[in-house]
Amino acid sequence: MRNLVLGLALGLLAGGLGARLLAGSPSSPATPLVASRSPADAACVCPTEAAPAPVSTARLEVRAPAPRNAAGALPALDPEPPAGATTEVLRAENAHLREELLSLSRRFEEAQAELRESAGEPLPFPKALDPRFGEAALRDAFDKAFAEVGAQGEISSIDCSEFPCIVYGEIGTREHREALEQAGAFAPYKGDAHSVNAWSTTVKDKSGAPKEKHQFGIALYPRPADNTQRDAIGKRLKYRNEQVFEAMRPDDAE
């Protein structure tokens, strides 16, 4: 009887030890440090009611911040940090992103500075500008000029987004455009400053034959007070006309 009791006790002891060994077996999944990266978890990784089991650090992949390449550029980052990343890795990734953002910001400022140098700054309209330089008066003058010289064409748009207004349009021939500039309808603008930009592109008519399409951008405005204002107006007119030229360029232009 005594031997039977002793045998049962030894069996229970062996079973308990076996269960503990199985619980600590490497085949058991380890509890990750961060189970998910939802917005709530990103703010705080809060403890659950039961404390998590210890995690073997051998399973974590600790990555140092990637070095710059030979050109000094920062390497591309992973879309998301690796599962189980440590606080040190996440801080390094955050610092990396901050540096990349500062680099992009500096490049943007440099591009803006180059644009201001080449295109100038948008100009406000003078406070006491004569109404004849407004959109309605300019449209009326050009309509009368088209009728006066018998030119085939039309006004495409009038850009009064900044000073001075620019009238854009199409006209049949180069000779018609030159006659348009001399029309009596522009007598009220005699003595004022003007800027004429004209370009022609070769397109195909309905039969597929090539033909010339003539377009223009004309600005009428008071004479500048000084050379500084003249240069500022000229720089803006050049930039604005270049933008419109690309927008008005026909798709089938050669």
Secondary structure as UniProt FT lines:
FT   HELIX           2..23
FT   TURN            26..27
FT   HELIX           39..43
FT   HELIX           57..59
FT   TURN            70..71
FT   TURN            83..84
FT   HELIX           87..119
FT   TURN            127..128
FT   HELIX           131..133
FT   HELIX           135..149
FT   STRAND          153..159
FT   STRAND          166..171
FT   HELIX           174..181
FT   HELIX           184..189
FT   TURN            190..191
FT   STRAND          193..204
FT   TURN            206..207
FT   STRAND          210..221
FT   HELIX           227..248
FT   TURN            251..252
//
